[in-house]
Amino acid sequence: MQPEDPDVSPTTPDMPPQVAPRDAPFSPQQISESAMDTMVDQAQAAAALLKALSHSGRLQLLCHLVTGEKTVTALEHLLGARQAAVSQQLARLRSDGIVTPRRAGKAIYYSLTDPRAQAVLETLYDQFCAAPDASAP
């Protein structure tokens, strides 16, 4: 008989084991009922943010805005996209409160202003873009 792995939950015949993340910020067993209620109450807001980030064009725009504000023209060149497409995605992000425009003469600069979106982008970077950790399995 093998020793039980503390990071794997018990299984039933119909369910595969669930592996807990190694560096989870919390354990489901440690969440209070009131904290769980808050998580459930905030699910709609979280889903709205994730929906805004789920379009690859918007996600690419935000990846460029993480490093600082950019003009619409600069974003067009960085993405290799037409002005109409870039403006459409920026309008959606602006209506969701994720980016904010600033006019300077004829140019419009956009910046990432939602800290929740910033945190999600940082997590996505860590998961998909950062160099793999040599100690990872």
N, C-alpha and C positions, 0 to 999 in steps of 0.2 A: 504494500500500500504506500502511495506517494504522499508526502506531507502536503497539506493544503496551502495553496498560495493565497496570502491575505488580500491580494489585489484582484482576485477572481471571485465573483459571487457564486453561490451554489446554483446548480441547474436542476431543472426538472426535465423529464424525458423529451418534452416538446420545445424546450428553450435552450439556446446555446449559452455558454457562459458569457458574462459581461465583464469586461476588463476595465478597471478604473484607471483613469489617467495617472501617471506617476507623480506629477506635480500639481494635482488638483488643488484649487484654492480652498475647497471645502469638501467635506465628506457628506453624502446624503444622510448618513446617520446622525450627523452633528447639526443639522439644520432644524431650527425650532419651528413650531407650527406657524407662528406669526411671520417668520422669515419665508416660509413656504407660501403663505398667503400673499405676501408681497411679490414673490416671484411669479405667482399665478396672475396677480393683478397687473403686473408689468409685461406680461407675455404679448399683449397686443402692441405695445410700444416697441418691444424688441422685434416683433415680426415686421412692423412697418419699417424699421431701420434696415433690417436684413433684406426686405423686399427692395428698398431703394438701392442697396449695395449689390443686389443679385444680378444686375445687368452688366455684362462684361464691359461695355463702353463706359458706363458710369464708374465702374470700379477702376478702370484704367485712368480716367480723368482724376479720380481721387488719389490714385497712387502718385500722380504728378503733383497734385496740390499738397501732398504731405510735406514736400520739401519747401513750400512757400507759395505765395500768390503768383499767379500767372495770368497773362492776357489771353483772351479768346484766340487770338492769332497764334500765340506761342503754343497753346494746347492743340490747335489744328495741326501745326507742324509736328509736334511731339507724337501725336496719335496717327498722323497721316490720314486725317478725316476731313470731310467738307465742313465749312463753317456752319451750315444749317444743322448738320448732325450734332456737332459739338454744342451749339446753342440750345438745341432741343434737350440734350441730356443735362446741361447746366441749369436749364429752366426747371427741370424736374428736381434736381438736387437743391436748387434755391427754394422751391415751393415746400420741400421737406425740411427746410431749415438746416441743411447740412453744409451748404456753401453760402458765402456772402459776396455780392459784387461791390466794387469800388470804381467809380469813374474818375479818370484822370485825362482831361482833354478828350480826344476821340477814342481813347483806349478804355476798355473795361477790364479790370483785374478781378479775378476770383480767388477767394481763399477758403480753405477748409476751416469751419468755425464750430462744428459739433464735436465736443470732446469724446462722446460715445463712439462716433464714427472713427475718430482718430484711434481710439483704443482697439476697435475691431480691425482696422487696417494694420495696426502694429502686430496684432495676433496673426492675421493672415500673412504678413511678411515673415514672421517667425516660423510659421508652418510651411510656407510654400517657397520662400525666396532666400532665407538665410542659409548660410553654409551649414551642412549637416554636422552635428556634434559628433566628434570622434568617439565619444563614450557611449553614444546611443546604440541600442541593439541592432 
